[in-house]
Amino acid sequence: MHIEEPATHNFIEVDFQPQQLPPLQTLLNSNQSCELLKQVTQIIDTNPASELATTLQAIAEKLQQFLDTQQIVIYSIHGNDSTVAPNSLISSPNLNHTNSNHSIAVPIFTPNFSISGASTKERVLWGILIANGCSLLSCEQQECSILKLIAREISVAIQQAQLLTKLQAETEARNRVETQANQYLQQIDHQSLYIEQIQQQLLSSEKIATLGELIVDLVKEIRDPVEFIFNALYSASQYAEDLIQLLEHYEHYYPTPPATLPTFLQSLDTNFIKTDFIKLLWSLQAGSEQLQKIVSALHNFSDDDSQIKKINLNHTISGAIAILQHRLKQQPNRPGIEVVKEFGDIPLVECLPSEINQVFISLLTNAIEALEERLNYDNSFMPKIWISTEVVQSHLSLLSNTSVLSNKQKQKVLIHIYDNGTGILPHIQRRMFEPFFTTKPIAKSMGLGLAISKQIIEQNHRGKIRCNSQLGHGTEFVIEIYTSGRHNADIKKHANF
């Protein structure tokens, strides 16, 4: 195989500094140069920026025709250029041109882009524009000027292609980020739904656990009045039979009583029956009322009805006290816990009764346990719980939201539950509303009571709950809740988490 020796070319030396390019007035020294520039500009404007190779090929052909050279070569020196293959040759050969060893080469500079994507004053060498086989040495200066001018236009085309490539890359990156963000948002939505389901299960579990503990204690509490009523009803029925028998004697012998009537009355002991029967009826009434309070309060606590209702919080608190009466009364190892109720004249409150009742049960249980803890080491201590309710306007609110509401909607009810127990340390106060945080043994408490209470008041009812406590001076819980159902939609949305 014969390999021809490459031809020797004489390159015309051209200064590669872009700032030393001749001004356009000098370059455009003829109508032909103006026409060439116009045609090259039209090629750049006509061809898409994404097809740089096609644009450069057309420019090379047009320039070759104009200069009547053997070959026009556009040489890329950038290995990382994505628009034109590295070390590629965009050429337009003139097969009919006589071989010449004269060539002219001019540099092609492009702007240097900063990291942020902005163009800087610094320019970098992109490639070389070469005219091989120049025919007339007398025209070298003119040809060199024309090549520099065309190199400028080629630089514009390259810059447009680079900007388009950069824009496409940024668009693809942004699309990838948006796709990933959407995937993350979907995952967050799924996780949020899963967390809501877990929260609902925890709420139900905590409520069932509390209800189970209450039922165990209330069964013992209810057993005594039930047995008393059962036994008292036997005596009451005996008294009733004797009195009915006495009436039957009067009806039979009226208006002339028999001589045996005094003896019969003496055997009945009517004076004792009158006194004891009345006392027995009073006791039966008291026992039945106590049972009715306990059963009614227990029903309100265990009711799963998710309907918003208007309730009297004073009655609801009284019901919670009735449920916990077995823990408030005197025990063999400690005195009874006094409950002082200072109920104000408050309006009805629109809420979910079952959830609000659970909050009161939880807070009262915490107060009782705090008092029992202090009684363990202070026998002279007199345990007491104060509960007060009042109605206030929004400017006294614990909340930061002061949106414009009607006078009725501005009303809120404040509930204060205070005990003179041991108090709470500051570092515990900061975490006491966190789920699963507890200072009690795990077997005794899951640490969900206060967390669920906060969720019910603040998220489900858009209210507020706070704790004020000082070690050795007791603890106060303050609940704020609007009387109006301005958040009915929110209450329904967040009901049972």
Residue, then its C-alpha position, 0 to 999 in steps of 0.5 A: m500500500h502506498i501512502e502519500e507524503p503529506a503536502t507541506h503547507n505554508f501557514i500565514e501567521v495570524d495573531f491569536q489575540p481576539q482583542q486585536l481583530p480589525p474593526l468591522q469598518t475595515l473588514l467591510n471594505s467591499n460590497q462582496s464582503c458585505e454580501l458574504l457577511k449577510q449570507v453567513t449571518q442568514i445561515i446562522d439565523t436560519n439553521p437551528a442552534s442545535e444543528l451546529a455542524t450543519t451550520l458550520q458546514a454551510i459557512a465553510e462552503k459559502l466561504q470557500q466559494f467566496l475566497d476560491t480556495q482549495q479547502i476551508v477547514i473549521y477545526s474544533i480543539h475542545g474534547n468536551d464540546s457536545t455540539v461538535a465532535p472533538n477534533s472534528l473537521i468541518s471542511s468544504p474542498n474545492l476539487n477543481h482548485t489547483n494545488s497550493n501550499h499557501s494556507i491561512a489560519v485564524p483562531i475562533f474564540t468563544p466566551n468563557f462561562s462562569i460557574s453560575g452560567a454568566s458570560t465573562k470578559e475572558r475568552v477561550l480558544w474553541g478552534i481554528l478556521i483554516a483556508n488551504g490553497c490560497s491562490l493569490l499571495s497579494c490577497e493574503q491580507q484581505e483574505c485574512s481579514i475576511l477569515k477573521l470576520i467569519a471567525r467572529e460569526i462562527s463564534v456567535a453560532i458556537q455561542q448560541a449552540q453552547l447556550l442551547t446545550k446549557l439550557q437543555a442540560e439545565t432544563e433536564a436537570r430541573n425536570r429531574v429535580e422536579t420529578q424527584a421532588n414530586q416523588y418525594l412529595q408522593q412519599i411524604d403524602h403516603q407517609s403522612l397518611y400512614i402516620e395519620q392511620i397510626q395516630q388514629q390507632l394510637l388514639s383508639s388504643e389509648k382510649i380503649a386502655t383508659l376505658g378498660e382501666l376505668i371499667v375495672d375501677l367503676v365495676k367495684e364502685i358500682r357494685d356497692p350501690v347496686e347491692f344496696i339497691f338490691n337489698a333495699l328493694y327487698s325491704a321496700s317491697q316488704y314495707a309496701e306489702d304491709l301498707i297495702q295489707l293495712l289499706e285493704h283492712y281499712e277498705h274492708y271494714y270501713p267505716t266500722p273498724p274491727a276490734t282486732l285492728p289495734t292489734f294488727l297495727q301494733s304488729l305492723d309497727t307503723n311508726f317504724i315503717k313510716t320513718d324507715f320507709i322514707k329513709l329507704l326511699w331517699s337512699l334508693q334515690a341517692g344510690s340510683e342518682q349516683l349510678q345514673k351519673i357514673v353510667s351517663a359519664l361513662h357513656n359520654f366518654s366511650d361514645d364514638d359519635s363523631q358528630i359536632k354537638k353543643i355541650n355545657l362544659n360544666h356538665t362535662i367536667s362534672g361527669a368526668i369527676a363522677i367517673l373518677q370519684h372512686r379515686l377522689k374519695q378517701q382511701p384506707n391509706r390516704p385522705g380524700i381529694e377535695v374538688v373545688k368547682e368554680f364554674g362560671d356562667i358559660p355558653l354552650v360550646e360546639c365540639l366533639p363531646s367524646e374527645i373533650n371528655q377524654v381530655f378532662i379525664s386525662l388532665l384530672t387523672n394526672a392531677i390525682e396522680a400528682l397528689e397521690e405522689r405528694l401524699n406518699y411522703d407528706n401525711s399532713f398534706m391536704p390534697k385539693i383540685w380547683i376547677s374553674t371555667e369562664v368566658v372571655q373575649s378574643h383580646l384575652s386569647l392565649l392564641s396569636n390569631t386575632s382574625v376578624l370575627s363576630n361577637k359571638q365567634k370571639q367568645k372563648v371558654l377558659i378552663h383552669i385545672y389546678d392541683n397543689g401537688t408536687g409540681i413539674l420540673p422545667h425540663i419535663q415541662r418542655r417535653m410533657f406534650e411529646p408523644f411517648f414521653t413519660t416519667k412513669p414506668i412503661a408498663k403503667s403509661m405509654g406517654l400518650g395522654l397529654a400528647i393526645s390531649k394537645q392534639i384534640i384541643e389544638q388541632n381538632h378544635r383549633g384551641k390552645i392548651r398550656c401548662n403552668s407549674q412550679l416545683g413544690h407549688g402544684t400544676e395548672f393546666v389552662i384550656e382555651i376553646y372557642t364557643s362558636g363552630r367557626h372551625n366546623a370544617d376543620i373539626k370534622k376534618h381532624a376528628n379522630f386525627 
